[in-house]
Amino acid sequence: MGAGRFIVAGVVAAAATVLTRRTLDEKVAAGGLGGASTWTRTNHRGEPISLLEGPAVTAGLVAGAAVSGGTAPGAKAFATAAAGPSAWSTTSPRTRPSAPRASAVTSARSGRAA
């Protein structure tokens, strides 16, 4: 892959990250996606931090990998691997299904159904 493809992939990744972050910020500000309280946490210094960077960066990585082209399966594999967590991370942390409390193995050992 030539240097031009790397530059284009980087520019596309940056643009997709910025666009996704702006879109998510607007939706959260309008009360969508669970509102600001869902996507804001407080750090150790008491300052608010946003959880929206993760989905935005992942979208940028997927876009950059998709645009980079080439015949190497690595770029396609990376884009596919990054897209799954991105789809999961754009759902509100409060609306995700909760994890089961006991594993199937633990349940089987205790005689309970999982």
C-alpha positions as CSV (number, residue, x, y, z in Angstrom):
1,M,0.0,0.0,0.0
2,G,1.4,3.3,-1.1
3,A,1.8,6.3,1.2
4,G,-1.1,8.0,-0.5
5,R,-3.5,5.3,0.8
6,F,-2.2,5.8,4.3
7,I,-2.8,9.5,4.2
8,V,-6.3,9.1,2.7
9,A,-7.1,6.4,5.3
10,G,-5.9,8.7,8.1
11,V,-7.9,11.7,6.8
12,V,-11.0,9.6,6.4
13,A,-10.6,8.1,9.9
14,A,-10.2,11.5,11.5
15,A,-13.2,12.9,9.6
16,A,-15.4,9.9,10.6
17,T,-14.3,10.3,14.2
18,V,-15.1,14.0,14.3
19,L,-18.4,13.6,12.5
20,T,-19.5,10.6,14.7
21,R,-18.6,12.5,17.9
22,R,-20.5,15.6,16.8
23,T,-23.6,13.5,15.8
24,L,-23.5,11.6,19.1
25,D,-23.1,14.9,21.1
26,E,-26.1,16.4,19.3
27,K,-28.2,13.3,20.0
28,V,-27.3,13.2,23.6
29,A,-27.8,16.9,24.1
30,A,-31.3,16.5,22.6
31,G,-32.1,13.8,25.2
32,G,-31.6,10.9,22.9
33,L,-29.5,7.8,23.6
34,G,-30.5,8.0,27.3
35,G,-29.4,11.6,27.8
36,A,-26.3,13.1,29.2
37,S,-26.4,11.3,32.5
38,T,-26.1,8.0,30.7
39,W,-23.0,9.0,28.8
40,T,-21.2,11.2,31.4
41,R,-19.1,9.9,34.4
42,T,-17.0,11.7,37.0
43,N,-13.3,11.1,37.1
44,H,-11.1,10.9,40.2
45,R,-10.7,14.8,40.2
46,G,-14.5,15.3,40.2
47,E,-14.5,16.4,36.5
48,P,-17.1,15.2,34.1
49,I,-15.9,12.9,31.3
50,S,-17.8,11.6,28.3
51,L,-18.1,8.0,27.2
52,L,-18.8,9.0,23.7
53,E,-15.2,9.0,22.6
54,G,-15.1,5.2,22.4
55,P,-17.8,4.8,19.8
56,A,-16.5,7.8,17.8
57,V,-12.9,6.5,17.7
58,T,-14.1,3.0,16.8
59,A,-16.2,4.5,13.9
60,G,-13.1,6.3,12.7
61,L,-10.9,3.2,12.9
62,V,-13.5,1.2,10.9
63,A,-13.8,3.9,8.3
64,G,-10.0,4.2,7.9
65,A,-9.6,0.5,7.6
66,A,-12.3,0.2,5.0
67,V,-10.9,3.0,2.9
68,S,-7.3,1.8,3.1
69,G,-8.1,-0.9,0.6
70,G,-5.5,-3.3,-0.6
71,T,-5.8,-7.0,-1.0
72,A,-4.5,-7.9,2.4
73,P,-7.1,-9.6,4.5
74,G,-5.8,-7.8,7.6
75,A,-7.6,-4.5,6.9
76,K,-10.9,-6.3,6.3
77,A,-10.4,-8.4,9.4
78,F,-9.6,-5.3,11.5
79,A,-12.6,-3.4,10.2
80,T,-14.9,-6.3,10.9
81,A,-13.4,-6.9,14.4
82,A,-13.7,-3.2,15.3
83,A,-17.3,-2.9,14.0
84,G,-18.8,-5.3,16.5
85,P,-17.7,-3.5,19.6
86,S,-18.6,-0.2,18.0
87,A,-22.2,-1.4,17.5
88,W,-22.3,-2.6,21.1
89,S,-20.7,0.6,22.5
90,T,-23.2,2.9,20.8
91,T,-26.1,1.4,22.8
92,S,-26.8,3.1,26.1
93,P,-25.0,1.4,29.0
94,R,-28.3,1.4,30.9
95,T,-30.3,-0.2,28.1
96,R,-28.0,-3.1,27.4
97,P,-29.2,-6.5,28.5
98,S,-27.6,-7.4,31.8
99,A,-25.1,-10.2,32.0
100,P,-26.4,-13.4,33.6
101,R,-25.5,-13.7,37.2
102,A,-24.4,-17.3,37.1
103,S,-22.7,-19.2,34.3
104,A,-24.3,-22.3,32.8
105,V,-21.6,-24.4,34.4
106,T,-22.3,-23.0,37.8
107,S,-26.0,-23.4,37.3
108,A,-25.6,-27.0,36.2
109,R,-23.5,-27.8,39.2
110,S,-26.1,-26.5,41.6
111,G,-29.0,-28.2,39.7
112,R,-30.6,-24.9,38.6
113,A,-31.5,-24.0,35.1
114,A,-29.4,-21.3,33.5
